[in-house]
């Protein structure tokens, strides 16, 4: 994946099909295409956010587990900067990331517009049920 733009403005994302070659996933020749976009959300599984980039760019704080700290509306300590999924919850299942992405979108909508009708299926503090 590669971001496409001009004059510092995002205009699209260049993507391609991939294939395994010598144990690595590489772009398949001839399958490249550009998807027009002016906003891109990345959802990636990982073991924790990289502190350096986050603290330098938005001065975000981290919680005791090493995740980006957030309030009950997915907002970091920096007003207007929101976090969801693995960066705020920690490594988890994709279904949590999807649900948090939707709930975070509702929180961003409320922040920008003053109200929202978007669904918020989970709260930042929700945890999976434990079966004993």
Secondary structure, 3 states (H helix, E strand, C coil): CEEEEECCEEEEEEECCEEEECCEEEECCCCCEEEECCCCCCCCCCCCCCHHHHHHHHCCCECCCCCECCCCCCECCCCCCECCCHHHHCCCCHHHHHHHHHHHHHHHHHHHHCCCCCCCCCCCCCCCCCCC
